[in-house]
């Protein structure tokens, strides 16, 4: 589960960087990367939820 949390943290940082670039500088490629990262984050968060539920049993 620690590996999963580390992946989520890393991907979230990448998302935040790319989202800021899109907002501040209008960088379209950064927007594309941010959207891709958000989809990957969604998948990892679902995995975290499953792992968290199993750990609480």
Buried (B, 14 or more C-beta within 10 A) or exposed (E): EEEBEEBBEEBBEBBEBBBEBBEEEEBEEBBEBBEBBBEBBEEBBEBBEEEEEEEEE
